[in-house]
Amino acid sequence: MAAESLPHELIAKHRPTLDQALEAIRTRAYWSPHPEHPKAYGEHGSLSLAEAKAAFDALLGTRLDLGQPGTDDWVGGEVSPYGIELGVTYPHADVDVLLPAMRAGQGAWRDAGAELRAAVCLEILKRISDRTHELAHAVMHTSGQAFMMAFQAGGPHAQDRGLEAVAYAYFEQTRTPGTAEWSKPQGKRDPLELTKRFTPVPRGIALLIGCNTFPTWNGYPGLFASLATGNAVLVKPHPRAVLPLALTVRIAREVLAEAGFDPNLVALTAEGPGEGIAKTLAVRPEIRIIDYTGSTAFGDWLEAHARQAQVYTEKAGVNTVLVESTDDYQGMLSNLAFSLSLYSGQMCTTPQNLLVPRTGITTNEGPKSYDEVVTDLARAVDGLLGDDARANALLGAIVNPDVKARLEAAAALGEVALPSREIVNPEFPEAVVRTPVIVKLDGAKPDAEAAYLSECFGPVSFAVAVDSAADAVDLLRRTIREKGAMTVAAYTTSRAVEQDVEEVCLEEAAQLSLNLTGGVYVNQTAAFSDFHGSGGNPAANAALCDGAFVANRFRVVEVRRQA
């Protein structure tokens, strides 16, 4: 295919997908072009499971050369939570060389226009999708997710998020017409006439600071939102999860070059042990956008110090479930057990605090005391994870020693309703696999506050006894306001309690799930329909994705001419 014809063919190829994505974000209905089942891959140019495993194995112990300018060293050191040393090395950048090279291509990328940029981004996503199995192995062995979760969350769900960002970017850039003829009547004199052109222009280079647990799912929205709005993107992965984003950068650079654009519009900068280059990069004047997922401390630092940039952060929060009553007791227990167990609770959306009236709750099985609710929930988790093979498939591996330390320390915070137990993974005997712990706390005791009002990231949940549903609502409000929350859930058959909880979430800007008892869980969100975060409470300063997440990544510049 001739290079000059490729951009036009890309538009024709991907316009139908873009149109479907635009319709999906308008209606918020279910839609995804990326299959969730592994067997759907292996045809039409995509890698089969066996081919992808071979491709992943071939990467181990190699140097991933991206052909970037300014490479002054090679760094690596990733060790899989499953015990495998990846041995892959990546380019370390002299940013004084790399950043100017990245800026050089922005003019042509800006002039390409919103539609062509969207088509190129969709081609990148298509080629990422073709390598979903390979990326699943990369996500699994850097995040500790079990393979099926790494495949789905790190593959099609992450790709959906990237496509969602492209759709919002296109929509926001095309809300203003490209040109306008302006004529102002002047009575008997000739009208004043101007021809006006409106051009979306990028803010500058975007810095993506990747996270350890969901490198692609959390990384793709910012990457594609920035790229589709004309910005070059510098990807700085988490040191323990470089490979998934490095493979993404390699694919993006290949597509950009084939489409006739500067491949340096997307580049990678890995870091050596303890280097901490994110702080250095974040305050560079060339960096005008920052996307970050991680600790509250560093997120707050970015917001305070990277004043030259538009900063998007997703930080820690304390997710809460209010349990007041239910008409499906077993369904509630089953749903909560799965939510607490999935990926060992290592999700920013996993529930931590379960607020239960000390007088108990009403259910379709009759009244249940606080102790009965907690005991039955512990039994549900035990039943879910009783089979070690099933447990390994749900829990994955503990991502780092800090999570393991928090899990072990939690048992000293209160009465343990469900102790954590160690599970052996026969395929990966070095993996650290632990079941969740549930700890009882009395919400009325001041010394318990330090536990339940702090995020305890990992497989730790607190069953907090409260005096009444009204006290639970008050504690929910306080928790969101002071600590933030990515998710809130409630179980109630009372319309009054439901309204009180909904009002809290509306006032404090937290996403609410009510009475989930089936196959939808509070810690899962669907692209094109759900909003991940709200940007309205301390857990995050932007929703991922919505129009506001995209709109500040570009500006519209007007050129007026005398008609």
Helices and strands as residue ranges (DSSP letters): H 6-27, G 38-40, H 49-59, E 71-76, E 89-93, H 95-104, H 106-111, H 114-130, H 132-143, H 147-154, H 156-174, E 179-186, E 189-202, E 205-209, H 220-228, E 233-236, H 243-258, G 263-265, E 266-268, H 277-282, E 287-293, H 296-305, E 310-314, E 320-323, H 329-341, G 342-345, E 353-357, H 370-384, H 388-395, H 401-410, E 415-418, E 422-423, E 433-434, E 437-442, H 446-452, E 460-466, H 469-483, E 488-491, H 495-508, E 512-514, H 547-551, E 554-562
